[in-house]
Each structure stands twice: as C-alpha cells, then as structure tokens.
Amino acid sequence: MQFIDYKIQTGKDNMQIDSDLLDAAIQNNYTEPVFRLYGWKPACVSLGRNQDNTFINQEILKHYNIDCVRRLTGGRALLHDKELTYSYISPISIIPNGDNVSESYKFISNIWIQIFKYLNIELSIGGAPRHITKNNYCMAVSTGADLCWKDKKIIGSAQCRKNGYILQHGSILLDYDKNKLETIFDEYTDFSTITTLKEINPKLTLADVINAAKSYLNK
C-alpha cells in the first residue's frame, strides 16, 4: 500500500489531488491501494457530486471564512473543520466482492476499525436506524457506510468508481461547533446520533489518530 502522509491543503487542492490520484492509478494500472490523510485550510464545505446546493448561503460561509467545493463522490455535504480526512484508491478487483458497493465499504471501513483499536476504541459499521427527512449535513444521515462508536456516527464516507477503480474518502470527526453547523446547513441537527474523538476520549489528538494509522499500515 502506498501511504501519503498527512498534509493540510485548501479544499480545491484536496479534491484535485484525490482526482489526480484516481486518474494516475487508472493510467498506470496500479495494483496496490493508495491511502492518503489530509486536512483543510481554510475550513471547507464539500458538497456531494449530485447534491443540490441551494441551501448554501455564501454570506454565511464568507462570515466564517469557509470555502466550498464539490466532491467526486456522492452523499451529502460535510464541513471539513475539526476533523481528519482520508482517501483510499485501489482497483476494485483487489477488494473481496468489490463489485458489491456495500461489501467494498465494509472492506475499506475495516481498515479504520483496526486503526482505532490502536487507540483502544471499538468501532462498528452502521448505527441505529434514523428517520431522516431533509438533512443537508452528511453526518446526520445514517447509511451502511457509517463507522460508529456505541451507535453514534464518527466517520462518514462516500465513494465513486471509474474504469475499474474505486475512490473512497471520508471524514473522521475530532470535534465540532454545533451552532456553526446548524447555521451553515440551515437545519436542526440531532447531535445525539453523532460523536467525536474528543467526546470519546478528550486526551486523544489528531496526531494520535495519524500515528495509529501509520502503526497499522506499516505493521
């Protein structure tokens, strides 16, 4: 596996890098996965590939100094602020039952389950059922791609597929500002269904998660 260490970029650059990595994998017939960790500066809202953006208030984003980009992957919007983002790119063929979207999510999500064991945190795939209506904010929506701690979502992921390759990237919540999230996404959010690294163990840091990832990937 090729590991690309944590680096902070703008939202535009982060999405371009993921796109370029996917294209490079296709063009060069990569047979091994690429695993990348990254952060965002300034904070940024990323919209799902086909998500309607009419709820976005540009004046509010400007007030908070938040960028806005559109992802290659589907799903709903995320605020990339107090979090760690990852991307995983590989041939679909190296993932057991990779043609099945749910199975591919489980396979890639298991990497994070194993990484979090280094932090003494037990994650599981999927959470408690939720009755969702509107919800522009991705972390408020329950899907089979979730990773949860005690049925509370901490990692949300999304995929796209191209020419036999898969790109999955996702957001790991370290902390959040509840008022800011509800203002940006213009909706009430049930935060009882979401958790963060800070809530699970306030002593753990971004560096701890990055080091845990390196320990697992380099074993």
C-alpha positions as CSV (number, residue, x, y, z in Angstrom):
1,M,0.0,0.0,0.0
2,Q,1.2,3.5,-0.9
3,F,0.8,5.8,2.1
4,I,0.6,9.6,1.6
5,D,1.2,11.3,4.9
6,Y,-1.0,14.0,6.4
7,K,-0.8,17.4,4.8
8,I,-3.1,20.5,5.1
9,Q,-4.4,21.9,1.8
10,T,-7.2,24.1,0.5
11,G,-10.5,22.4,-0.3
12,K,-9.9,22.9,-4.1
13,D,-6.4,21.4,-3.9
14,N,-7.6,18.4,-1.8
15,M,-10.3,17.5,-4.2
16,Q,-7.9,17.9,-7.2
17,I,-5.3,15.7,-5.5
18,D,-7.8,12.9,-5.0
19,S,-9.0,13.2,-8.6
20,D,-5.4,13.2,-9.9
21,L,-4.5,10.2,-7.7
22,L,-7.5,8.3,-9.1
23,D,-6.6,9.1,-12.7
24,A,-2.9,8.2,-12.1
25,A,-4.0,4.8,-10.6
26,I,-6.1,4.1,-13.8
27,Q,-3.5,5.3,-16.2
28,N,-0.6,3.4,-14.6
29,N,-2.6,0.3,-13.8
30,Y,-1.9,0.4,-10.0
31,T,-2.3,-3.0,-8.4
32,E,-1.9,-1.7,-4.8
33,P,-4.0,0.8,-2.9
34,V,-3.2,4.4,-2.2
35,F,-4.1,5.6,1.3
36,R,-3.9,9.4,1.9
37,L,-4.5,11.5,5.1
38,Y,-5.2,15.2,4.9
39,G,-6.6,18.4,6.5
40,W,-8.2,21.6,5.2
41,K,-7.3,25.2,5.5
42,P,-9.4,27.3,5.5
43,A,-12.3,25.2,6.7
44,C,-14.4,24.0,3.8
45,V,-17.8,22.6,2.9
46,S,-17.7,19.8,0.4
47,L,-20.9,19.0,-1.5
48,G,-21.8,15.6,-2.8
49,R,-21.4,15.1,-6.5
50,N,-25.1,15.5,-7.3
51,Q,-26.2,17.4,-4.2
52,D,-28.4,20.5,-4.6
53,N,-26.5,23.5,-3.3
54,T,-29.4,26.0,-2.9
55,F,-29.2,25.7,0.9
56,I,-25.7,27.2,0.9
57,N,-25.6,30.8,2.0
58,Q,-22.4,32.3,0.6
59,E,-22.6,35.3,3.0
60,I,-22.6,32.9,6.0
61,L,-19.6,31.0,4.5
62,K,-17.8,34.3,4.0
63,H,-18.5,35.3,7.6
64,Y,-16.9,32.1,8.9
65,N,-14.1,32.2,6.3
66,I,-15.2,28.8,4.9
67,D,-14.6,27.6,1.3
68,C,-17.0,25.5,-0.7
69,V,-16.1,22.7,-3.2
70,R,-17.9,19.8,-4.9
71,R,-16.6,16.2,-4.4
72,L,-16.2,13.5,-7.0
73,T,-18.1,11.2,-4.6
74,G,-21.8,11.2,-3.7
75,G,-23.6,11.8,-0.5
76,R,-24.4,15.0,1.4
77,A,-22.5,18.0,2.5
78,L,-19.7,18.0,5.1
79,L,-18.0,20.7,7.0
80,H,-14.3,19.9,7.0
81,D,-13.0,21.8,10.0
82,K,-12.1,19.9,13.2
83,E,-11.6,16.6,11.5
84,L,-9.2,14.2,9.7
85,T,-10.0,13.2,6.1
86,Y,-8.8,10.1,4.4
87,S,-8.9,8.8,0.8
88,Y,-8.4,5.3,-0.4
89,I,-7.9,4.4,-4.1
90,S,-7.5,0.9,-5.5
91,P,-8.5,-1.5,-8.2
92,I,-12.0,-2.8,-7.5
93,S,-10.6,-6.3,-8.3
94,I,-8.4,-6.4,-5.2
95,I,-11.4,-5.9,-2.8
96,P,-13.2,-9.1,-2.0
97,N,-16.7,-8.9,-3.6
98,G,-15.6,-5.4,-4.6
99,D,-18.3,-5.1,-7.3
100,N,-20.8,-5.0,-4.4
101,V,-20.8,-1.5,-3.1
102,S,-21.8,-2.5,0.5
103,E,-19.0,-5.1,0.6
104,S,-16.4,-2.6,-0.6
105,Y,-17.5,-0.1,2.1
106,K,-17.1,-2.8,4.7
107,F,-13.7,-3.8,3.4
108,I,-12.3,-0.3,3.5
109,S,-14.1,0.7,6.7
110,N,-12.4,-2.3,8.4
111,I,-9.1,-0.5,7.9
112,W,-10.4,2.2,10.3
113,I,-11.8,-0.3,12.7
114,Q,-8.3,-1.8,13.0
115,I,-6.6,1.6,13.3
116,F,-8.9,2.7,16.1
117,K,-8.1,-0.5,18.0
118,Y,-4.6,1.1,18.5
119,L,-6.4,3.9,20.3
120,N,-8.4,1.4,22.4
121,I,-11.7,2.5,20.7
122,E,-14.0,-0.2,19.3
123,L,-15.8,1.0,16.1
124,S,-18.6,-0.8,14.2
125,I,-20.1,-0.5,10.8
126,G,-23.6,1.1,10.8
127,G,-25.5,2.7,13.6
128,A,-29.0,2.9,15.0
129,P,-31.8,3.5,12.4
130,R,-32.8,7.1,12.0
131,H,-35.8,8.7,10.4
132,I,-34.4,11.3,8.2
133,T,-36.3,13.8,6.1
134,K,-34.3,16.8,4.8
135,N,-30.8,16.9,6.3
136,N,-28.2,18.6,4.2
137,Y,-25.4,17.6,6.7
138,C,-23.9,14.2,5.9
139,M,-23.1,13.2,9.5
140,A,-26.7,13.5,10.5
141,V,-27.7,10.8,8.0
142,S,-27.3,7.1,8.7
143,T,-26.0,4.8,5.9
144,G,-24.3,1.5,5.6
145,A,-21.0,3.4,5.0
146,D,-21.0,4.8,8.6
147,L,-18.5,3.9,11.2
148,C,-19.9,4.3,14.7
149,W,-19.0,4.2,18.4
150,K,-21.8,2.9,20.5
151,D,-24.3,3.5,17.6
152,K,-23.1,7.1,17.2
153,K,-21.6,8.1,13.9
154,I,-17.9,9.3,14.0
155,I,-16.8,8.5,10.4
156,G,-18.8,9.2,7.3
157,S,-17.6,8.0,3.9
158,A,-18.5,8.2,0.2
159,Q,-17.4,6.5,-3.0
160,C,-17.0,6.9,-6.7
161,R,-15.9,4.4,-9.3
162,K,-14.1,4.9,-12.6
163,N,-12.7,2.4,-15.1
164,G,-12.4,-0.4,-12.7
165,Y,-11.0,1.7,-9.8
166,I,-12.6,2.9,-6.6
167,L,-12.1,6.2,-4.7
168,Q,-13.5,6.3,-1.2
169,H,-12.9,9.2,1.1
170,G,-14.3,10.1,4.4
171,S,-14.3,12.4,7.4
172,I,-13.3,11.5,10.9
173,L,-14.8,13.9,13.5
174,L,-12.4,15.2,16.1
175,D,-14.7,17.9,17.4
176,Y,-17.4,20.3,16.1
177,D,-19.1,23.6,16.7
178,K,-22.8,22.8,17.0
179,N,-24.1,26.3,16.4
180,K,-21.8,26.8,13.4
181,L,-23.0,23.5,11.8
182,E,-26.7,24.3,12.2
183,T,-26.2,27.8,10.9
184,I,-24.2,26.7,7.8
185,F,-26.5,23.8,6.9
186,D,-29.7,25.8,7.8
187,E,-31.3,23.0,9.8
188,Y,-31.8,21.4,13.2
189,T,-29.4,18.5,13.7
190,D,-29.9,15.7,16.2
191,F,-26.4,15.6,17.7
192,S,-27.3,12.7,20.0
193,T,-26.6,10.4,16.9
194,I,-23.1,11.8,16.3
195,T,-19.9,11.6,18.3
196,T,-16.4,12.8,18.1
197,L,-12.9,11.8,19.2
198,K,-13.0,14.5,21.8
199,E,-16.2,13.1,23.3
200,I,-14.9,9.5,23.3
201,N,-11.5,10.4,24.8
202,P,-10.6,14.1,25.4
203,K,-6.9,13.1,25.8
204,L,-6.6,11.8,22.2
205,T,-5.4,14.2,19.5
206,L,-5.2,14.4,15.7
207,A,-1.6,13.3,16.0
208,D,-2.7,10.2,17.9
209,V,-5.0,9.1,15.1
210,I,-2.4,9.8,12.4
211,N,0.2,7.8,14.4
212,A,-2.3,4.9,14.9
213,A,-2.9,4.8,11.1
214,K,0.9,4.7,10.5
215,S,1.3,1.9,13.0
216,Y,-1.4,-0.2,11.5
217,L,-0.4,0.4,7.8
218,N,3.3,-0.2,8.5
219,K,2.9,-3.3,10.6
